[in-house]
């Protein structure tokens, strides 16, 4: 026979993702709803609870803010971490396959996709020619970093990669001559502006000016802050020719002459088919070259970060537990503030369940208000924090409060509200006579 658990799991799998999220939220808060129903049934504690909230207003405000900050930080961190993972994956979505020199795939990923400075050796010049003429390759775009302009990295590449990143430019046109440049969507430069290349903040190529001819559409990646130039310009600026046969002064892009260029640090490859990508990765994973899928490397990184995230989630949970215990300890002290009023209720014959109901509703009300304040803080600040992270990482981060965050806040609310029975029950154990003195 199918066990009850297996029966429910089979039914659970039939639900939509939305229905599962809603159901999980209901399950989390259900114990508190049941407890509230049992305690409040037949009574009207609202007037007394509101009186307690007004009488000790500033003390209650402090409690609510402490709880709100705890919930807001926990919820906000979860949302930002998830958004950063999504943003980093989107940044690499345009890069199907990368061929570079053997070494760390993570380092090469950071160099090529996220434009982080590195010191990778150059590929042999024959590799670019081999890929350019490969029947399974749609385009093979060399990528060379080094110079900067106003703090923005200059990337030497070919027009095919520019068109791949932004088929239709936001403004202007693709580069058509050696010293044209196409800027990223968030570059501080403007179309039509002239500039010189720099290296380590020093103007090293004052003899040659570039002209900005176009601006890319937003990609949500560090390439939005890049300045893309023909790779021929990089070679010429450093006295290495233009990568073509002698006399080809105006040619841009492939085919290149392997005898007339020094090689490149990495090559972004787009195959003609999905199967072609796997074939190329296998073919160019050899002694002198390394081929990898950026998405696969990110998956491994996210798995490692997922383990770290789990540890951080546990630490956040422990922090929230400590906050909850601190709140409960403080609630015990607060109930002492109106111990005399509660004792008078008990002395005039108020049922114990009614007094317990008032105490619990007061404590649970503070927890509910604090949780709501925390969610409001998280929602209000999420956009600003995402903008700051985007500016620091050049990765488009668009965090929002999703179901995982709602579940986390609901779990905090439910667990602390149940624990709030303890200060209420403790207050009920004190002798009436001693409380009235």
N, C-alpha and C positions, 0 to 999 in steps of 0.2 A: 504494500500500500504506500501511496505517496504521503510523505509526512506533511504536517501542517506548514512547516517552514518552506518546503519545496513547492507546496501549492501557492503560497503567497508570493514566492520568488517568481514563479512562472507567470502569475497575474501581473506582478510588478514590471516584468520585462515587456508586457503588452502595452503599458502606458506610454504616452508621449513624454518627451523630456520635460515639457512644461508641467504636465500632470505629476510627474515624479517629484519635481522641485516643490510644487505646492503641497503635495502629500507629505513630503519630508518636513516642511515647515509646520504643517498642522500637527504632525506627530511630536515634534519638539516642544511645542507650546501646549499640547493637550494636557499634560499633567498639571500645569498651573491653572488651566481653565477648569479642570475637574476640582482641584482644591478650592479655587475661588467660589465655585458653585456650591460646594458642600458647606463652606464657612458662611457665605453670605445668604444662603437660602432662608427666607423668612425674616431677615433683618434688613435694616436700612442704615448702614454705618457711614454713609457719605457725609452727613453733617458733622459728625464728630471727627472724621478723618480730615476734612477740609479745615476744621477748626485747629487741629494739631499742626497742619501744614502752615496756616497763617500765623499761629502763635509763635512758632519757632522758625520763622521765615528764613533768616540768614543762615542758620545752622543747616536747614534743609537745602538751601542753595549750594552750600559748600559740598554737601553729600552728592547732590545731583551733578555738579561739575566734575568731581573726582571720578564718578562712575562714567560720565560722558567722555572725559579725556581718555580713559582706559578703553572704552568701547570704540571711540573714534580712531585711536591709533591702531588698534588691532584690525579693524575693518579697512582702514585706509591702506595699511601695509599689504594686506592680501590683495586688494584691488590693483595697487600699483605694480606689485610683483607679477601678477597675471598679465597686465597690460604690457609690461616690459618684455615678457616672453613673446607675446603676440607681435609686438613691434619689431623685435629683433628677427623673428621669422619672416615677417613681411619684407624687411630690408634685404633679405637674401633671396627672395622669391624670383628675382630677375636673373639670378646667376645659376644656371643649370649645372655647369661643370667647370672646374678650374684646373688648369694644368700648370704646375710650378716645379721648382726644384725639390728634391726629397728633403724632408724635415718634419716639423710639427704642423699638422693640418690646422690646428687652432691658430698658430701664428700666421700661417698663410691666409687663413680666412679673415683674420683681423686686418692684415695688410691690404688684401684685395677688395673685400666687400665693405669693410668698415673704415678703410683708408687710414689705418693706424701706421705710423712710421715703423719701419723694420729694416733689417740688414740682410735680407735673403740674397743669396748669390743669384747671378743671372742664368737663365736657361741658355743652352747652346743655340746659336742663331739658326741652326738647321731645324729646330723643333717648330718654330713659327711657320717656316716654309712647309714643313711636313703636314702640319694641321691645316694650313690654308688650302692645300691641294687635296686634302682627304675627301673622298667621295661621300662620307657620312657626315661631313661638317657643313652646316649652314653658314656660320661665320666663326672665325677665330680672332678675337680682339685682344691685342697685347695691352697690358696695363703697366705703366711705369710711373712711380712716384718720386718726389725729391724736392722740387722747388715749390714755393708758396707765393701767394700774393695777399697782402693784408691779413695774414694768418689763415687763409683758406688754401687747402692743398691743390696743387696743380697736377692733373692726371693726364699723362700722354696716352692716347688710344687712337681708335679709328672711328670713322663716321658710323659704321654699322652698329657699334655699341651705343653710340649716342642715340641713334634712331630706335634701337631696342629699348633703351631706357625711357624715351619719350618720342614716340612716332610723330606726334604733332607738338611742336614747341609752344610754350606759353606766349612767346613773342620772338620776333626775329627769325633767323634761319640757321641751318647747320653750317659748320665751318666749311669753307670752300678753298681756302689758301693756307699756306703753312703757318702763318702767324695770326690766324683767326682763333677765337675761343668761344665756347658755349658754356654758360655758367649755370649752376644749380638754382633751383627755385628759391632758395633762401640766401643766396649770395648777396653780399653788400654791394657788389659791382652792378653797373647798369649797362643795358644794351647800347652800343655805340661808344662806350668808354674805352680809353686806352690805358694800358698798364705795363709794367715791367716785372719780370720774375725776380723773386728774392730767394735767398737761402740763409736760414738761421737769422732772419731779420736784416740781412745785409743785401743791398741791391747789387747783384753780381752780373746781371746781363743788361746793363744800361744801354748798350748799343742796339738792342732790339725790342721794339714795342709790339704788344699784342693788341688786337681790337676785338671787343666783345660783339659777336654777331647774333647771338640768340640766348634764350633762357629756357631751361627744361621745365616740363610740368613737374609738380611735386611727386617725389618717389617715396617719401617717408623714411629715407635712409641718409647716412652721412654724405651721399652723393649730392644731396640738396645744398650742401655748403662747399661743393667742389668747383674747380674751374677746369673744364675739359679742353684740351688742345690736341692737335694732331701729333702723333708720336714722332713724326718727322721733325717737328719743331724741337722736341726734347733732344734728339740726337744732334741736330744742327747747333743748338745752343752750346752743347758741350764738345763741339768739334769732332763729332763722330760721323759726319756725312748725313745723308738723309734716308739711308736704308734702301735706296734704289740704285740701279745701274748708273754709272757716270753719264751726265748729260740730262738725266731725268730730274730737272730742277723743280718742276711744278706738280709732279705726281703726288697724290695723297692716297694712302691706303694700299692694300695688297694689289698685286703680288709684290713681295719684298725680295730683295737680293740678299741671300744668306751671307755672301762675301762682303757686303757693304753695310752691315749693321752689327752692333755689339751683342745683341741678345736682349731679352726682356726679363723682368722679374716674375711675371705671371701672365697667363693667357686665359681669358674668359671664352669658353667654347659653348656654342649652341649647335646641337646636332639636328639633323633633318628629321629625326624620329626619336621616340622614347627609347626604343631598343638600341638606337645608335649611341645614345648617351652611355649605356652600360658597356657597349662594345668599345667605345673610346676610353672609358675609365680603365677597362682591363688592358687595352693595348698600350696606354701611356703610363701605366703603373709599372715602372721598370727601374733599372739602375740609375739612369740619368734624369728621369722625370717622375713626378708624382701627380696623379689625377684623383680628384675627390669631388663628391657632391657636397656643396655647402649645407644643404638641408640636412644631410645625414650627420654632419659634424655638429650642427646646432642641436639635433635631436639628442646626441650623446651629451652635449653640454647641458641641455635642459634636464636630462636625467640626473646628472650630477647636481645641478642647481635644485632639482626637485627634492633630492635627499637633504640638501641644505635647507630648502624651504620647509621640509617636514620638521627638521630640528628647530628652525625659527618659529614654526607654528606651535611646537610643543613649548618653547620658551615663552611665546606670547600667551599661551594658555596658562602656563604656570604663573605668569605675571598677573593675568586676570583673576586667577584663583586667589593669589595673595591680596589683590585689591578687594576681591569679594570678602575674604576673611577680615580684612581691615574694616570694610564697611559694616560687616556684621558686628564686629567688636564695638565699633562706634555706635551702631544702632542700640546695642545693649546699654551703652552709657546714655544715649538720648532718651531711651524709655524711662530712665531714672528721672528725667526732667519732669515728666508728667505722671510719676508714680502715684502721687497723692490723688490726682483726678481719677485715675483708674481704680484706686482703692475705694474712693467714694462711690463709684459705679457698683463695685462689687458689694459694698456695705448696704446700699439701698436695694439690693436684690437683683441686679442685672445678671442675666445668665452668663455662665462662664464662656460659653461659645460665642456670645455677643462681644464680650470683652476681648476674647482671642481674635475674633473677626476684625475688630477695630484695630488692634495692634498689628495684625498681619497685613491688613489693607494699607495701613500707613507705611510699613516697611516695604512692602511690595510696590507701593505707589512710587516711593523714592527710586527704587530700582528701575521701574518702568520709565519714569521721567528721565533718569540718567541715560538709559539705553536709547531713548528717542533723541535726546540731545546729542549723544555720540554719533548716531546715524546722520543727524542733520549736519553736524560738524564735518563728518566724512564726505557727505554729498557736496557740501559747500566748498570744501578745500581740495577735493579730488582734481578738479580741472586745473587749479593753480599749481598744484604739485606736479601734475603731468606735464604742464607747460615748462616748468623748471627742469624736470628730468630730460625732456626733449631738447632743451637748449644745451644742457650739459653733455648729452650723449649723441646729439644729432640723429637720434632715432625717434620717429614719431610715436609717442606714447599717448594713448587715449584711454585712460582708465575710467571705469564706471562701476557703480555699485551693483553687482550681480547677485545671483542666487547664493553662491558660496558665502558672500558677505552677510546676506540676510540670515542665512542659516547660522552663521557664527554668532551674530548679535542675538538671535532668538535663543540659542543654546545658553549664552551668558544670562539672558533674562530669565529663562526657565530655571536654570540651576540655582541662581542666587535667590530667586523668589521662593523656591522650595526651602532653601536654607534659612530664609527669613522667618520660618516658623520657630526657629530656635530662640531668638530673642523674645518673641511673643510668648512662647511657653515658659521661658525663664521668668518673665515678668509675672506670669500667673501663679508661680510657685511661692512668691513672697507673701508673708502673712499680712492680712488686711490691717490688723490693729497696729503693727509696727509702722506700716506705711502712712497711717493717718496721724501719727504723732508728730 
